[in-house]
Each structure stands twice: as structure tokens, then as C-alpha cells.
Amino acid sequence: QVQLVESGGGLVQPGGSLRLSCAASINIFSIYHMGWFRQAPGKPREKVATLTSGGTTNYVDFVKGRFTISRDNAKKTVYLEMNNLKPEDTAVYFCNAYYGPLAHDYWGQGTQVTVSS
């Protein structure tokens, strides 16, 4: 069992920045794909960014150039650096760890990000 704990959310003005953190209970980054997802009220959960076990990153179009996913293996932590935030980025952000061969799919509890003036 893997526990994921997100932190770093909060209220920020449009154009501002936040860095989300996702701390894993054990070091899984060498085999698990990590991802950040978000869910706004009344909308389905959507993928934001992924980081494969091999280090490849992928971003959805609406965050390209603004968000960066990264990891620190020693700290067992994945980050989502968010810049130039927009009101439409307001959502609960979730960390995900996925390992396909065993169908392991773990989620954190989420952290609220609110972009408003």
C-alpha cells in the first residue's frame, strides 16, 4: 500500500504561482508513473501532467508552458510548479501513482487551489 499526501494549495491571485507537493510513503518513482489531476466543482477529474518512471513528462495543452512536474527521489516527493495561474485553474488537485503490470492505482486526498482576485 502506498500513501500519497499532497500539500501546497491555497488562495492566489491571477498571474500568481504555487508549488504543490506530493509526498509518497515509500520510494516508488523508479517503477510507478506519477501524475497530477484536478477536479473543479461539477466537472469530472482531468489529467494535468504526468511523469513516467523513466522521467518523461507530459502536459495537457491548457497548462503547457505554465506548469512543471518534477520529482525528488531522495525526498520521495513529486512537485507541480504552477505559474501564471488563471481563475479556470481553480480546482482540487490530486496526486496519482500508477503501476500498470499490477494495476496499482493510488490517490492522495487532494489539495485545494483557488485562483481569485
C-alpha positions in Angstrom: 0.0 0.0 0.0 1.3 3.5 -0.9 0.1 6.6 0.8 0.3 9.9 -1.0 -0.1 13.3 0.8 -0.5 16.5 -1.1 0.3 20.0 0.2 0.9 23.5 -1.0 -2.6 24.5 -2.2 -4.1 27.8 -1.3 -5.6 31.1 -2.5 -3.6 33.0 -5.1 -4.3 36.0 -7.3 -4.5 35.6 -11.1 -1.0 35.6 -12.5 0.5 34.2 -9.3 2.3 31.0 -8.6 2.0 28.0 -6.3 4.1 24.8 -5.9 2.2 21.6 -4.9 4.0 18.7 -3.3 3.1 15.1 -3.1 4.9 13.0 -0.6 4.9 9.3 -1.0 5.2 6.9 1.9 7.8 4.7 0.1 10.1 5.3 -2.8 8.2 4.2 -5.8 9.4 6.5 -8.5 11.6 4.0 -10.2 8.6 1.9 -11.2 5.5 4.0 -10.8 4.2 6.6 -13.1 3.2 9.8 -11.2 0.6 12.3 -12.2 -1.3 15.4 -11.1 -5.0 15.6 -11.8 -7.6 18.2 -10.9 -11.3 18.4 -10.4 -13.3 21.6 -10.4 -16.9 21.7 -8.9 -19.4 20.0 -11.1 -16.7 18.7 -13.5 -15.0 15.4 -14.0 -11.5 14.8 -12.8 -9.0 15.6 -15.5 -5.3 14.9 -16.1 -2.9 17.9 -15.8 0.6 16.4 -16.0 2.4 13.1 -15.8 5.9 11.9 -15.1 6.9 8.4 -16.1 9.2 6.2 -14.1 11.8 6.9 -16.9 11.5 10.6 -16.4 9.4 11.6 -19.4 6.9 14.4 -18.8 3.7 15.1 -20.5 1.3 18.0 -20.1 -2.2 18.8 -21.2 -2.5 21.7 -23.6 -4.1 24.1 -21.2 -1.1 24.0 -18.8 1.8 23.7 -21.2 4.3 26.5 -20.6 2.8 27.3 -17.3 3.1 24.1 -15.1 6.1 21.9 -14.5 6.1 18.4 -12.9 9.2 17.2 -11.3 10.4 14.8 -8.6 13.0 14.5 -5.8 13.8 10.8 -5.4 15.6 11.4 -2.1 12.6 13.2 -0.6 10.1 10.8 -2.2 8.2 13.8 -3.4 6.7 14.9 -6.6 6.1 18.5 -7.3 3.8 20.6 -9.6 5.1 24.1 -10.1 2.3 26.3 -11.3 2.9 29.7 -12.8 0.7 32.4 -14.4 -2.3 30.9 -12.7 -5.8 31.6 -14.1 -9.2 31.5 -12.4 -10.0 28.5 -14.5 -7.2 26.6 -12.7 -9.3 26.6 -9.6 -9.8 23.0 -8.5 -8.9 20.3 -6.1 -5.5 18.9 -7.2 -4.8 15.2 -6.7 -1.6 13.3 -6.9 -1.7 9.8 -8.5 0.7 6.9 -8.6 0.1 4.2 -11.2 1.8 0.8 -11.9 0.3 -0.9 -14.8 1.6 -4.5 -14.5 -0.1 -4.9 -11.1 -2.9 -2.4 -11.8 -1.9 -0.4 -8.7 -3.6 3.0 -8.7 -3.2 5.2 -5.7 -4.6 8.7 -5.0 -3.9 11.4 -2.4 -6.6 13.2 -0.6 -6.3 16.4 -2.7 -5.3 20.0 -2.1 -7.5 23.0 -2.9 -6.2 25.6 -5.3 -8.2 28.8 -5.7 -7.2 31.5 -8.1 -9.2 34.7 -7.5 -8.7 38.4 -7.1 
